[in-house]
C-alpha cells in the first residue's frame, strides 16, 4: 500500500505573553504542572500557584505569562478548566454540625471536598463514600460535592476497582434520565421498520464470543452460492437505530466513548437495557443489524459486497473454545460451515500479510477469580484460529466500509469520517531497535515503509519458538506509533490498509456509532457533515487511552493481590524493561511484573544504563541485565495500596563474580548474590511506556 505520514499540527515553540493554549495538564509529585499539547510544541510550565482549581489530567486553557528564552520553558497560568478528567472521588466522610467534608483517598486530589448537609444523603460520619464534584469555580478554595454512593460495607476489591475507574474519569453509574430514556425502547422488532431492511432471518447466522461475554456485537452468516462462491455476512448490532443523535443517551455514550474491561467486571458505554438486551445479538431472537455482506471465494477473493441495514436471527451462540475444538477435529454443531469459513478467513489472513500487514502475535492474561474477586490463578491465552476467524472477517468489514466512504464527496470534498489510523514507526526508535535486532542476526531494510514492514515480518517469522521471540516482539511493538481516531486518513500501517475504520463494535465504542450514522447518510446520498468531528475523534482517542490505563491498573492490582500469597517464593522470570534505577522482571508462569531496584542491584555491582542495548551493565563485574534475559527472582514485597511488586535478584543471567579490577579472561557463569533482607523500594519511571 502507499503509506502516508500524518502531519501533526504545531502550536508553536516560541510563546509570547497574552497567548492562549489548550492541552492536557500534567502535575508532577512536586506540585509543578505542565501543559502538554499536540504536535511538536514545547510544554508550558505552570507553577503551583498558577494551577488554580485544575487537577492532573484535566483539559485546560492556559495563558502564557512569561516567554521562553535561551532554551528555557515558557510559563503560564490556568485560566479555565475545559474538561475534567475525574469528577468522582472516594474517601472518608467527616461530618460537622453545619457541613461535611469528604477526606479523599486519592493523592491526585490535594483538597478535601466540601459537602453541604443537603447533599450528604444517608452518609454518616466515618463512612467510606463516593462524592461527585458539582461546583468548583476557582473562587472557592474547596470543591463542592454531593455523596452519590456509600462504600462502607463494600469489599476491599470493590473499593479498589471503583477507585481505578474514578481515577481515570469514568462515571460509575448512569444518570437517571439516561436510564429512563433507555427503558422507553420496546422489546422485539417493528413490522414497519423490518420492511425498510434487508431480511436475512432465513440465512444461517451464528455468533462466536468469549465464554463470559454478556453483549454480542457481531454475528456472521453463511450461504452457498453458485460457481464456488459463498455469501458471508458480517452483521453488527444496529446501535444507531436506538441512540438518537443529540439525545441524553447519545451524549452520555459520547462522554464515556468506550466500555472499560476490568478483570472482574465491565463498565459499559451503554446502559444494560441496550448493551445486554435490545442491541445484543442473542440467539433465537430477531435483531436489527448493520451489515457488510460479501460474495467471496474459498481462496478469500471478494467478488462483490453489499452494505446496509438488515434484520437477522442468530441460530447458535458459540464460544471461542467450542469453535477451536471443531477446528482441531472435534465433532460439533455446524462443523462443515465452521471449517469452510475458517479456511476462507485463513486465506484472507495470508493475503493481508502478503500485502504488508505486520504479524505481531498476542497473548492475553486472564485471572481466575473466586466468589469475592480474589485471584486464585492466572491463565495465559494466545490467539488461535477461532479468534482469527472472527478477527479477519471484522477487519474485512472495517476496511470495506472505510473504502466505500473514502470514495464519497460532499461539495467536492471528501466526506468527514472517523478513520482509525496508524502512523509509520518512529524513526529514532526504529534505528535503536534495528541495532538491537542486528545482534540476533536480523537486518532491516529502511528504504521504504513497505520494506520496513517486510523486514519486521521476516524477523517475526524467523524468531518463532526461539528464546529471543518475546523480547524482539515486545520491543518491536514499542517502536510503533499508537493507533488513533482522526478525520485525516493516513492509512493503517500495522494492518497494511490504506483505508480503515471501526464499524464492528458499536455497543462498546462510540466511533463505531459515528461510522454507522455517516455510512447510512452515504448510502442514502443525503450527507450532513458532522460538526467538530475531529474534536470528537480526539475525545474518543483520549477515552480509549484512559480505558487502557484503567485496565492496566486493575490488572496490576490483581497481579499484586495474587503475589501477596507468594512473598518469599522464587520464580523464573524475564527482564521486561530497564531504567536508570533498576529493571522490571516478568514471571514466566504468571506474567506478573515487578521491579528489581538499583538498591538491590548495588549489592552486586555499580550498574549503568545502556539505552541502545536495552540493558544494565555492571561497571566492574561485567554482569549484564538485558531485556529478554532470563533471571531468577524472589518476591520481596507486594504493596496492594500502591499496586506494586518488589523483586529481589537471586541469579544473574550472565557475568561473573569479580572484584573491582580487570575481569577479562575470567570464566563467565551465573552469579548468585547474597539475598538482601526485606523488599526493595520501587520508584515509578515516568518515561517508561509499556
TISEVEX-35574 format. One record per residue (C-alpha): residue in three letters; x, y, z negated. Coordinates in steps of 0.2 Angstrom, whole numbers, padded with zeros to 4 digits, always signed. Layout:
residues N
AlaXYZ ...
This chain:
residues 690
Unk+0000+0000+0000 Unk+0005+0018+0002 Unk+0009+0024-0015 Unk+0005+0042-0020 Unk+0013+0051-0035 Unk+0002+0061-0047 Unk+0007+0079-0049 Unk+0004+0085-0067 Unk-0002+0102-0070 Unk+0011+0113-0078 Unk+0005+0126-0091 Unk+0022+0135-0092 Unk+0038+0133-0102 Unk+0041+0151-0105 Unk+0027+0159-0116 Unk+0023+0177-0119 Unk+0013+0184-0133 Unk-0005+0185-0131 Unk-0006+0170-0120 Unk-0018+0156-0125 Unk-0016+0137-0123 Unk-0026+0122-0127 Unk-0020+0105-0131 Unk-0019+0092-0145 Unk-0012+0097-0162 Unk+0001+0085-0170 Unk+0006+0088-0188 Unk+0022+0081-0195 Unk+0024+0075-0213 Unk+0032+0091-0217 Unk+0016+0100-0213 Unk+0023+0108-0197 Unk+0012+0107-0182 Unk+0015+0106-0163 Unk+0003+0110-0149 Unk+0005+0095-0136 Unk+0000+0100-0119 Unk-0002+0090-0102 Unk+0012+0091-0089 Unk+0029+0097-0092 Unk+0026+0112-0103 Unk+0036+0114-0119 Unk+0026+0111-0135 Unk+0022+0126-0145 Unk+0027+0126-0164 Unk+0014+0131-0176 Unk+0019+0134-0194 Unk+0009+0128-0209 Unk+0001+0145-0212 Unk-0005+0146-0194 Unk-0013+0129-0193 Unk-0029+0136-0202 Unk-0043+0123-0203 Unk-0036+0112-0189 Unk-0032+0094-0193 Unk-0020+0081-0185 Unk-0026+0076-0168 Unk-0039+0090-0166 Unk-0040+0098-0149 Unk-0037+0116-0152 Unk-0034+0133-0144 Unk-0018+0142-0149 Unk-0012+0160-0146 Unk+0007+0162-0143 Unk+0014+0175-0156 Unk+0032+0173-0153 Unk+0042+0170-0137 Unk+0053+0155-0133 Unk+0071+0162-0131 Unk+0088+0153-0130 Unk+0081+0136-0128 Unk+0070+0138-0144 Unk+0052+0134-0145 Unk+0038+0147-0143 Unk+0027+0149-0159 Unk+0009+0150-0160 Unk-0007+0151-0171 Unk-0023+0141-0170 Unk-0037+0152-0166 Unk-0051+0139-0163 Unk-0054+0121-0166 Unk-0062+0115-0149 Unk-0065+0097-0154 Unk-0061+0087-0170 Unk-0053+0070-0169 Unk-0060+0065-0186 Unk-0076+0071-0194 Unk-0079+0057-0207 Unk-0068+0053-0222 Unk-0069+0041-0236 Unk-0064+0044-0254 Unk-0070+0046-0272 Unk-0085+0056-0277 Unk-0081+0069-0290 Unk-0097+0077-0297 Unk-0099+0093-0307 Unk-0114+0102-0314 Unk-0117+0113-0299 Unk-0107+0105-0284 Unk-0097+0090-0280 Unk-0081+0085-0270 Unk-0075+0070-0260 Unk-0057+0067-0265 Unk-0051+0059-0248 Unk-0041+0043-0246 Unk-0033+0050-0230 Unk-0016+0059-0231 Unk-0021+0067-0215 Unk-0035+0077-0224 Unk-0025+0089-0235 Unk-0040+0096-0243 Unk-0055+0089-0254 Unk-0072+0090-0245 Unk-0085+0101-0254 Unk-0102+0093-0256 Unk-0117+0103-0261 Unk-0128+0094-0273 Unk-0142+0093-0260 Unk-0131+0084-0248 Unk-0125+0072-0261 Unk-0138+0059-0258 Unk-0138+0044-0270 Unk-0119+0045-0273 Unk-0114+0046-0291 Unk-0098+0052-0300 Unk-0084+0039-0296 Unk-0092+0031-0281 Unk-0082+0027-0266 Unk-0091+0035-0251 Unk-0090+0042-0234 Unk-0093+0061-0231 Unk-0096+0069-0214 Unk-0090+0087-0212 Unk-0105+0098-0207 Unk-0097+0115-0208 Unk-0079+0122-0209 Unk-0077+0139-0201 Unk-0060+0143-0207 Unk-0067+0157-0218 Unk-0069+0145-0232 Unk-0054+0135-0239 Unk-0063+0118-0241 Unk-0074+0110-0228 Unk-0092+0107-0232 Unk-0098+0089-0231 Unk-0113+0078-0233 Unk-0112+0060-0240 Unk-0118+0048-0227 Unk-0114+0031-0235 Unk-0108+0023-0251 Unk-0094+0011-0251 Unk-0093+0007-0270 Unk-0099-0011-0268 Unk-0090-0015-0251 Unk-0076-0026-0250 Unk-0058-0020-0248 Unk-0058-0026-0230 Unk-0074-0017-0226 Unk-0067-0001-0233 Unk-0051-0003-0223 Unk-0059-0007-0206 Unk-0071+0008-0208 Unk-0057+0019-0213 Unk-0047+0014-0197 Unk-0062+0018-0186 Unk-0064+0035-0195 Unk-0046+0039-0194 Unk-0047+0038-0175 Unk-0063+0049-0174 Unk-0076+0035-0171 Unk-0093+0038-0180 Unk-0098+0023-0190 Unk-0117+0025-0186 Unk-0129+0031-0173 Unk-0139+0047-0176 Unk-0157+0044-0179 Unk-0163+0052-0163 Unk-0151+0041-0153 Unk-0159+0025-0161 Unk-0176+0032-0159 Unk-0173+0035-0140 Unk-0166+0018-0138 Unk-0181+0010-0147 Unk-0193+0018-0134 Unk-0187+0007-0120 Unk-0199-0008-0117 Unk-0195-0026-0115 Unk-0194-0035-0099 Unk-0195-0028-0081 Unk-0207-0017-0072 Unk-0215-0023-0056 Unk-0214-0006-0048 Unk-0195-0005-0052 Unk-0192-0023-0046 Unk-0199-0018-0028 Unk-0185-0004-0027 Unk-0172-0018-0029 Unk-0164-0032-0020 Unk-0172-0048-0029 Unk-0159-0061-0032 Unk-0168-0071-0045 Unk-0168-0086-0034 Unk-0149-0086-0032 Unk-0139-0097-0043 Unk-0132-0085-0056 Unk-0122-0088-0072 Unk-0111-0079-0085 Unk-0093-0083-0092 Unk-0088-0074-0108 Unk-0079-0077-0124 Unk-0087-0089-0136 Unk-0091-0075-0149 Unk-0097-0062-0136 Unk-0113-0053-0140 Unk-0115-0042-0125 Unk-0114-0049-0107 Unk-0109-0035-0095 Unk-0107-0046-0079 Unk-0113-0061-0071 Unk-0108-0070-0054 Unk-0120-0078-0041 Unk-0116-0091-0029 Unk-0124-0096-0012 Unk-0118-0106+0003 Unk-0120-0098+0020 Unk-0116-0104+0037 Unk-0099-0106+0045 Unk-0088-0109+0030 Unk-0094-0093+0022 Unk-0100-0090+0004 Unk-0111-0077-0004 Unk-0103-0072-0020 Unk-0112-0059-0030 Unk-0104-0048-0044 Unk-0119-0042-0055 Unk-0116-0028-0068 Unk-0128-0023-0081 Unk-0138-0008-0075 Unk-0135+0004-0090 Unk-0138+0019-0080 Unk-0156+0014-0077 Unk-0159+0016-0096 Unk-0147+0030-0100 Unk-0155+0046-0093 Unk-0142+0059-0089 Unk-0140+0073-0102 Unk-0152+0063-0114 Unk-0147+0062-0133 Unk-0142+0044-0129 Unk-0131+0049-0114 Unk-0122+0062-0125 Unk-0119+0050-0139 Unk-0112+0037-0126 Unk-0101+0050-0118 Unk-0095+0056-0135 Unk-0089+0039-0140 Unk-0084+0034-0122 Unk-0080+0016-0127 Unk-0083+0002-0138 Unk-0070-0002-0151 Unk-0065-0020-0154 Unk-0058-0025-0171 Unk-0053-0042-0177 Unk-0070-0044-0187 Unk-0082-0033-0178 Unk-0087-0022-0163 Unk-0091-0004-0165 Unk-0102-0002-0149 Unk-0103+0013-0137 Unk-0122+0010-0136 Unk-0135+0005-0149 Unk-0138-0014-0151 Unk-0155-0012-0144 Unk-0147-0008-0127 Unk-0129-0017-0128 Unk-0135-0033-0136 Unk-0153-0034-0129 Unk-0160-0024-0115 Unk-0144-0022-0104 Unk-0135-0038-0109 Unk-0137-0052-0095 Unk-0143-0065-0107 Unk-0148-0082-0099 Unk-0166-0086-0094 Unk-0171-0068-0093 Unk-0174-0056-0079 Unk-0162-0041-0079 Unk-0159-0025-0070 Unk-0141-0025-0062 Unk-0130-0015-0051 Unk-0122-0027-0039 Unk-0107-0030-0026 Unk-0112-0045-0015 Unk-0098-0052-0004 Unk-0098-0063+0011 Unk-0081-0072+0009 Unk-0072-0087+0015 Unk-0064-0100+0003 Unk-0047-0093+0008 Unk-0053-0076+0000 Unk-0056-0066+0015 Unk-0070-0054+0013 Unk-0081-0054+0029 Unk-0094-0041+0023 Unk-0101-0034+0007 Unk-0117-0025+0001 Unk-0118-0013-0014 Unk-0134-0008-0023 Unk-0147-0011-0037 Unk-0153-0029-0040 Unk-0163-0040-0052 Unk-0156-0056-0057 Unk-0160-0071-0068 Unk-0145-0080-0076 Unk-0147-0099-0077 Unk-0132-0103-0088 Unk-0121-0095-0101 Unk-0103-0102-0100 Unk-0089-0099-0112 Unk-0071-0097-0105 Unk-0066-0114-0114 Unk-0080-0123-0106 Unk-0076-0117-0088 Unk-0057-0121-0091 Unk-0061-0139-0096 Unk-0071-0141-0080 Unk-0056-0133-0070 Unk-0044-0145-0079 Unk-0055-0160-0074 Unk-0069-0162-0086 Unk-0087-0165-0082 Unk-0099-0151-0084 Unk-0114-0141-0078 Unk-0111-0133-0060 Unk-0094-0142-0058 Unk-0094-0141-0039 Unk-0099-0122-0039 Unk-0086-0118-0053 Unk-0072-0127-0044 Unk-0076-0118-0027 Unk-0077-0101-0035 Unk-0061-0104-0044 Unk-0052-0109-0028 Unk-0058-0093-0020 Unk-0053-0082-0035 Unk-0036-0090-0035 Unk-0034-0086-0016 Unk-0039-0068-0020 Unk-0026-0068-0034 Unk-0012-0074-0022 Unk-0017-0061-0009 Unk-0016-0047-0022 Unk+0001-0052-0027 Unk+0007-0054-0009 Unk+0001-0036-0006 Unk+0011-0028-0020 Unk+0002-0031-0037 Unk+0014-0034-0052 Unk+0012-0051-0060 Unk+0014-0047-0079 Unk+0007-0061-0089 Unk-0003-0058-0105 Unk-0006-0065-0122 Unk-0020-0062-0134 Unk-0018-0064-0153 Unk-0034-0069-0162 Unk-0037-0071-0181 Unk-0046-0085-0189 Unk-0056-0077-0202 Unk-0065-0084-0217 Unk-0083-0078-0223 Unk-0075-0062-0231 Unk-0065-0057-0216 Unk-0048-0063-0223 Unk-0037-0071-0210 Unk-0033-0089-0213 Unk-0025-0092-0196 Unk-0018-0084-0181 Unk-0021-0091-0163 Unk-0011-0085-0148 Unk-0021-0087-0132 Unk-0014-0085-0114 Unk-0024-0080-0099 Unk-0029-0096-0090 Unk-0038-0099-0073 Unk-0056-0097-0081 Unk-0051-0080-0086 Unk-0043-0076-0069 Unk-0059-0082-0060 Unk-0069-0068-0068 Unk-0054-0056-0068 Unk-0051-0057-0049 Unk-0070-0055-0045 Unk-0071-0040-0056 Unk-0056-0032-0048 Unk-0063-0035-0031 Unk-0079-0027-0036 Unk-0070-0012-0044 Unk-0059-0010-0028 Unk-0073-0011-0016 Unk-0084+0002-0025 Unk-0069+0014-0026 Unk-0065+0011-0007 Unk-0083+0014-0002 Unk-0085+0031-0012 Unk-0067+0037-0007 Unk-0074+0037+0011 Unk-0089+0049+0007 Unk-0088+0068+0008 Unk-0099+0082+0002 Unk-0097+0099+0010 Unk-0082+0091+0020 Unk-0073+0087+0004 Unk-0071+0070-0005 Unk-0084+0066-0017 Unk-0078+0069-0035 Unk-0076+0052-0043 Unk-0068+0045-0059 Unk-0054+0034-0052 Unk-0044+0023-0063 Unk-0026+0027-0058 Unk-0009+0020-0062 Unk+0007+0030-0058 Unk+0023+0023-0052 Unk+0036+0018-0066 Unk+0046+0032-0075 Unk+0062+0034-0065 Unk+0074+0036-0080 Unk+0066+0021-0090 Unk+0067+0011-0074 Unk+0086+0014-0072 Unk+0089+0009-0090 Unk+0078-0007-0088 Unk+0087-0011-0072 Unk+0104-0011-0080 Unk+0097-0022-0094 Unk+0089-0035-0082 Unk+0105-0035-0072 Unk+0114-0044-0087 Unk+0102-0058-0083 Unk+0107-0058-0065 Unk+0091-0049-0059 Unk+0093-0035-0046 Unk+0081-0021-0042 Unk+0078-0013-0025 Unk+0073+0005-0029 Unk+0072+0011-0011 Unk+0053+0012-0012 Unk+0038+0009-0023 Unk+0034-0007-0014 Unk+0052-0013-0016 Unk+0051-0010-0034 Unk+0035-0020-0036 Unk+0043-0034-0026 Unk+0059-0034-0037 Unk+0048-0035-0053 Unk+0038-0050-0046 Unk+0054-0058-0040 Unk+0061-0056-0058 Unk+0045-0062-0066 Unk+0044-0077-0056 Unk+0062-0082-0060 Unk+0061-0080-0079 Unk+0046-0091-0081 Unk+0049-0103-0095 Unk+0067-0096-0099 Unk+0072-0088-0116 Unk+0073-0071-0109 Unk+0055-0071-0102 Unk+0046-0062-0116 Unk+0059-0048-0118 Unk+0060-0044-0099 Unk+0041-0044-0098 Unk+0038-0033-0113 Unk+0052-0021-0108 Unk+0046-0021-0090 Unk+0029-0016-0096 Unk+0036-0002-0106 Unk+0044+0006-0091 Unk+0026+0008-0083 Unk+0015+0023-0084 Unk-0002+0022-0093 Unk-0017+0020-0083 Unk-0030+0034-0085 Unk-0046+0041-0078 Unk-0045+0056-0066 Unk-0053+0063-0050 Unk-0036+0064-0042 Unk-0034+0047-0033 Unk-0016+0042-0033 Unk-0020+0023-0032 Unk-0016+0010-0045 Unk+0002+0005-0044 Unk+0002-0010-0055 Unk-0013-0018-0046 Unk-0007-0013-0029 Unk-0023-0004-0024 Unk-0025+0012-0015 Unk-0042+0014-0022 Unk-0048+0008-0039 Unk-0061+0012-0052 Unk-0070+0004-0067 Unk-0088-0002-0062 Unk-0090-0018-0071 Unk-0092-0014-0090 Unk-0104+0000-0092 Unk-0110-0007-0109 Unk-0093-0004-0117 Unk-0086+0010-0106 Unk-0093+0027-0101 Unk-0083+0029-0085 Unk-0092+0014-0078 Unk-0109+0023-0081 Unk-0102+0038-0071 Unk-0097+0027-0057 Unk-0114+0019-0056 Unk-0123+0036-0055 Unk-0111+0043-0042 Unk-0112+0027-0032 Unk-0131+0027-0031 Unk-0130+0045-0025 Unk-0118+0040-0011 Unk-0130+0025-0006 Unk-0145+0037-0006 Unk-0135+0050+0003 Unk-0140+0063-0010 Unk-0124+0068-0018 Unk-0124+0081-0033 Unk-0106+0083-0038 Unk-0103+0081-0057 Unk-0098+0097-0065 Unk-0082+0096-0076 Unk-0079+0078-0070 Unk-0060+0080-0073 Unk-0063+0086-0091 Unk-0074+0070-0094 Unk-0061+0059-0087 Unk-0048+0066-0099 Unk-0060+0064-0113 Unk-0063+0046-0108 Unk-0044+0043-0107 Unk-0042+0050-0124 Unk-0055+0040-0132 Unk-0048+0024-0124 Unk-0031+0028-0132 Unk-0039+0031-0149 Unk-0048+0015-0147 Unk-0032+0006-0144 Unk-0024+0014-0159 Unk-0038+0008-0170 Unk-0037-0009-0163 Unk-0018-0010-0166 Unk-0020-0003-0184 Unk-0034-0016-0188 Unk-0023-0030-0180 Unk-0008-0024-0191 Unk-0019-0024-0206 Unk-0024-0042-0203 Unk-0006-0047-0200 Unk-0001-0039-0216 Unk-0015-0047-0225 Unk-0011-0064-0218 Unk+0008-0062-0223 Unk+0004-0057-0241 Unk+0002-0076-0244 Unk+0019-0079-0236 Unk+0030-0067-0246 Unk+0047-0075-0249 Unk+0045-0088-0235 Unk+0056-0090-0220 Unk+0051-0089-0202 Unk+0059-0089-0184 Unk+0057-0073-0176 Unk+0062-0062-0161 Unk+0069-0045-0161 Unk+0055-0034-0153 Unk+0061-0017-0154 Unk+0076-0007-0161 Unk+0079+0011-0168 Unk+0092+0021-0177 Unk+0085+0015-0194 Unk+0083-0004-0191 Unk+0074-0016-0179 Unk+0057-0024-0178 Unk+0055-0043-0178 Unk+0040-0053-0172 Unk+0037-0070-0179 Unk+0037-0084-0166 Unk+0022-0094-0173 Unk+0011-0080-0178 Unk+0016-0064-0168 Unk+0017-0054-0185 Unk+0029-0039-0183 Unk+0039-0032-0197 Unk+0054-0021-0199 Unk+0072-0026-0205 Unk+0078-0009-0211 Unk+0096-0002-0209 Unk+0097-0003-0228 Unk+0095-0022-0227 Unk+0107-0022-0212 Unk+0120-0012-0221 Unk+0124-0027-0232 Unk+0132-0035-0216 Unk+0140-0020-0207 Unk+0138-0002-0201 Unk+0126-0003-0186 Unk+0124+0009-0172 Unk+0110+0010-0159 Unk+0115+0006-0141 Unk+0099+0013-0132 Unk+0104+0007-0115 Unk+0106-0010-0121 Unk+0091-0011-0132 Unk+0102-0016-0146 Unk+0110-0013-0163 Unk+0129-0017-0164 Unk+0140-0019-0179 Unk+0155-0007-0178 Unk+0166-0020-0187 Unk+0159-0037-0185 Unk+0153-0036-0168 Unk+0136-0043-0173 Unk+0123-0038-0161 Unk+0104-0037-0163 Unk+0096-0035-0146 Unk+0078-0035-0141 Unk+0073-0053-0137 Unk+0086-0061-0148 Unk+0081-0075-0160 Unk+0083-0072-0178 Unk+0078-0080-0195 Unk+0069-0068-0207 Unk+0062-0069-0224 Unk+0046-0059-0228 Unk+0052-0047-0241 Unk+0036-0037-0244 Unk+0018-0034-0237 Unk+0010-0017-0241 Unk-0008-0018-0236 Unk-0012+0000-0240 Unk+0002+0006-0228 Unk-0001-0008-0216 Unk+0017-0013-0215 Unk+0028-0028-0217 Unk+0046-0028-0223 Unk+0058-0042-0217 Unk+0075-0047-0223 Unk+0088-0054-0211 Unk+0093-0072-0215 Unk+0103-0076-0199 Unk+0110-0066-0186 Unk+0109-0072-0168 Unk+0127-0070-0164 Unk+0143-0062-0170 Unk+0155-0067-0184 Unk+0158-0063-0202 Unk+0173-0052-0202 Unk+0182-0039-0212 Unk+0183-0021-0206 Unk+0199-0025-0195 Unk+0200-0032-0177 Unk+0188-0046-0174 Unk+0195-0051-0157 Unk+0199-0069-0154 Unk+0188-0074-0169 Unk+0176-0089-0166 Unk+0158-0082-0163 Unk+0145-0091-0174 Unk+0129-0087-0183 Unk+0131-0076-0198 Unk+0121-0078-0214 Unk+0122-0063-0225 Unk+0118-0063-0244 Unk+0099-0061-0246 Unk+0095-0044-0253 Unk+0083-0043-0268 Unk+0066-0036-0265 Unk+0059-0028-0250 Unk+0067-0015-0239 Unk+0058+0001-0237 Unk+0052+0005-0220 Unk+0051+0021-0211 Unk+0040+0024-0196 Unk+0049+0028-0180 Unk+0039+0042-0171 Unk+0047+0039-0154 Unk+0043+0020-0153 Unk+0029+0016-0142 Unk+0023-0002-0141 
